[in-house]
Amino acid sequence: MNDILQKILRLKTPVKIAITGGLMVAIVGIYYMMFYMDLQDQIRGAQVQQRNLMAEKESYEKRKKEYLAYRNELVQLQQEQRDLLKALPKRAEIPTFLSSIQEQAELAGLEIMTLAVEAEAPVELYVRIPVRIEIRGTYHAITRFFKNVAELPRIVNVENLALNVEKVEEVGSPRLRAKFYAVTFRYNDRAGGGT
């Protein structure tokens, strides 16, 4: 090794500068090849991975928004179904319906003469449940009763209404006797496929 150094020292200055420059270029080249290029490859790989992860995150965010929208729609549809089942229940629930009718008659100040459930009649997607009713009271009490029945959450149709004036014995509003059918409905599981 000493021999090589002695030969280099005897060389002219421009040659020494060239050898030193060549060694420096070689060292920088080796550093560049071993560290810098590898680091650049790692940076490029990390950037590609970051782009992929960002795209995946955006995809998940989009799917999350869609999921939340579907979930909100499902909640809304379930509420609508509950509301519809109040109007058109799956079961007849006649005792509840009759107590609602009696309550509305009492609130209106009417006397119930007849309250009779008649045979159900299936019609496509629903079943008709007629209830024969006969009530007695003033005109205003009867109209108040019909208004209250119309506001029930369940669907109720008043059919075949007949009003008769009772014999007037007192001074004041004449008393009427109303005969009609309060027809309510239930969902027909057989026709609609039921759940």
C-alpha positions as CSV (number, residue, x, y, z in Angstrom):
1,M,0.0,0.0,0.0
2,N,2.9,2.3,0.8
3,D,4.2,1.7,-2.7
4,I,1.0,2.9,-4.3
5,L,1.0,6.1,-2.1
6,Q,4.6,6.8,-3.1
7,K,3.7,6.5,-6.8
8,I,0.7,8.8,-6.4
9,L,2.8,11.4,-4.5
10,R,5.4,11.5,-7.4
11,L,2.7,12.3,-10.0
12,K,2.2,15.8,-11.2
13,T,-0.4,18.0,-9.5
14,P,-3.0,17.9,-12.3
15,V,-3.0,14.1,-12.2
16,K,-3.3,14.1,-8.4
17,I,-6.3,16.5,-8.7
18,A,-7.8,14.2,-11.4
19,I,-7.3,11.1,-9.2
20,T,-8.8,12.9,-6.2
21,G,-11.7,14.1,-8.3
22,G,-12.2,10.6,-9.6
23,L,-12.2,9.1,-6.1
24,M,-14.7,11.8,-5.0
25,V,-17.0,11.1,-8.0
26,A,-16.7,7.3,-7.2
27,I,-17.6,7.9,-3.5
28,V,-20.5,10.2,-4.4
29,G,-21.7,7.6,-7.1
30,I,-21.5,4.8,-4.6
31,Y,-23.4,6.9,-2.0
32,Y,-26.0,7.8,-4.6
33,M,-26.4,4.2,-5.7
34,M,-26.5,2.7,-2.2
35,F,-28.5,5.3,-0.2
36,Y,-30.1,7.9,-2.4
37,M,-31.6,5.7,-5.1
38,D,-32.8,3.2,-2.6
39,L,-34.4,6.1,-0.6
40,Q,-36.0,7.5,-3.7
41,D,-37.5,4.0,-4.5
42,Q,-38.8,3.9,-0.9
43,I,-40.3,7.4,-1.3
44,R,-42.0,6.5,-4.6
45,G,-43.3,3.3,-3.1
46,A,-44.6,5.1,-0.1
47,Q,-46.3,7.7,-2.3
48,V,-48.0,5.0,-4.4
49,Q,-49.1,3.3,-1.2
50,Q,-50.4,6.7,0.2
51,R,-52.4,7.3,-3.0
52,N,-53.8,3.8,-2.8
53,L,-54.8,4.2,0.8
54,M,-56.3,7.6,0.1
55,A,-58.4,6.1,-2.7
56,E,-59.4,3.3,-0.4
57,K,-60.3,5.8,2.3
58,E,-62.4,7.8,-0.2
59,S,-64.1,4.6,-1.3
60,Y,-64.9,3.7,2.4
61,E,-66.1,7.3,3.1
62,K,-68.5,7.0,0.0
63,R,-69.7,3.6,1.2
64,K,-70.2,5.0,4.7
65,K,-72.3,7.9,3.3
66,E,-74.4,5.4,1.2
67,Y,-74.8,3.2,4.2
68,L,-76.0,6.0,6.4
69,A,-78.4,7.2,3.7
70,Y,-79.8,3.6,3.3
71,R,-80.0,3.3,7.1
72,N,-81.9,6.6,7.4
73,E,-84.2,5.5,4.6
74,L,-84.8,2.2,6.3
75,V,-85.6,3.9,9.6
76,Q,-88.0,6.2,7.7
77,L,-89.6,3.3,5.9
78,Q,-90.0,1.4,9.2
79,Q,-91.7,4.4,10.7
80,E,-94.0,4.7,7.7
81,Q,-94.8,1.0,8.0
82,R,-95.7,1.4,11.7
83,D,-97.9,4.4,10.8
84,L,-99.6,2.4,8.0
85,L,-100.1,-0.6,10.3
86,K,-102.0,1.8,12.7
87,A,-104.3,2.7,9.8
88,L,-104.5,-0.8,8.4
89,P,-103.4,-3.3,11.0
90,K,-102.6,-6.9,10.4
91,R,-105.0,-8.1,13.0
92,A,-108.6,-7.0,13.4
93,E,-108.1,-5.6,17.0
94,I,-111.8,-5.3,17.3
95,P,-111.9,-4.8,21.1
96,T,-109.6,-1.8,20.8
97,F,-111.6,-0.4,17.9
98,L,-114.9,-0.8,19.8
99,S,-113.5,0.9,22.8
100,S,-112.3,3.8,20.6
101,I,-115.8,4.1,19.1
102,Q,-117.4,4.0,22.6
103,E,-114.9,6.6,23.9
104,Q,-115.6,9.0,21.0
105,A,-119.4,8.6,21.6
106,E,-119.0,9.4,25.3
107,L,-116.8,12.4,24.5
108,A,-119.4,13.7,22.1
109,G,-122.2,13.1,24.6
110,L,-124.0,10.4,22.7
111,E,-125.9,7.4,23.9
112,I,-125.0,4.1,22.1
113,M,-128.0,2.0,21.4
114,T,-126.4,-0.7,19.3
115,L,-122.8,-1.7,18.7
116,A,-122.5,-5.0,16.8
117,V,-119.6,-6.4,14.8
118,E,-120.7,-8.2,11.6
119,A,-118.9,-10.7,9.4
120,E,-115.6,-9.8,7.8
121,A,-115.5,-9.4,4.0
122,P,-112.2,-10.0,2.2
123,V,-111.4,-7.6,-0.6
124,E,-108.1,-8.0,-2.5
125,L,-105.4,-6.6,-0.1
126,Y,-107.6,-5.8,2.8
127,V,-110.5,-7.2,4.8
128,R,-113.6,-5.1,5.5
129,I,-114.9,-5.3,9.1
130,P,-118.4,-3.6,9.4
131,V,-119.7,-2.6,12.7
132,R,-123.4,-1.8,13.0
133,I,-123.9,1.2,15.2
134,E,-127.0,3.0,16.4
135,I,-126.5,6.2,18.5
136,R,-128.8,8.8,19.9
137,G,-128.1,12.5,20.6
138,T,-128.2,16.0,19.3
139,Y,-127.2,16.9,15.8
140,H,-124.0,18.7,17.0
141,A,-123.1,15.8,19.2
142,I,-123.4,13.4,16.3
143,T,-121.3,15.6,14.0
144,R,-118.7,15.9,16.7
145,F,-118.7,12.1,17.0
146,F,-118.1,11.7,13.3
147,K,-115.3,14.3,13.3
148,N,-113.6,12.5,16.2
149,V,-114.0,9.1,14.5
150,A,-112.4,10.6,11.3
151,E,-109.4,11.6,13.4
152,L,-108.7,8.1,14.7
153,P,-105.4,6.7,13.5
154,R,-107.2,3.7,12.0
155,I,-109.1,3.9,8.7
156,V,-112.9,4.1,9.4
157,N,-115.6,4.7,6.8
158,V,-119.1,5.6,7.8
159,E,-121.6,4.0,5.4
160,N,-125.4,3.8,5.0
161,L,-126.1,6.7,7.4
162,A,-129.8,7.1,8.3
163,L,-130.9,10.0,10.6
164,N,-134.3,10.0,12.2
165,V,-135.8,12.6,14.5
166,E,-137.1,11.2,17.7
167,K,-140.3,12.4,19.3
168,V,-139.6,15.8,20.7
169,E,-140.7,15.9,24.4
170,E,-138.6,18.8,25.6
171,V,-137.9,22.3,24.4
172,G,-134.4,22.6,22.9
173,S,-132.3,20.8,20.4
174,P,-134.2,17.8,18.9
175,R,-132.7,14.4,19.5
176,L,-131.7,12.4,16.6
177,R,-131.2,8.6,16.2
178,A,-128.4,7.7,13.8
179,K,-128.0,4.2,12.3
180,F,-124.9,3.5,10.2
181,Y,-122.0,1.2,9.6
182,A,-118.6,2.1,10.8
183,V,-116.4,0.0,8.5
184,T,-112.8,-0.5,9.5
185,F,-110.2,-2.6,7.7
186,R,-107.3,-4.9,8.4
187,Y,-104.5,-6.1,6.1
188,N,-105.3,-9.3,4.2
189,D,-102.2,-11.5,4.8
190,R,-103.4,-14.2,2.4
191,A,-103.9,-11.8,-0.6
192,G,-100.9,-9.6,0.1
193,G,-98.3,-12.3,0.8
194,G,-97.9,-11.2,4.4
195,T,-94.6,-10.8,6.3
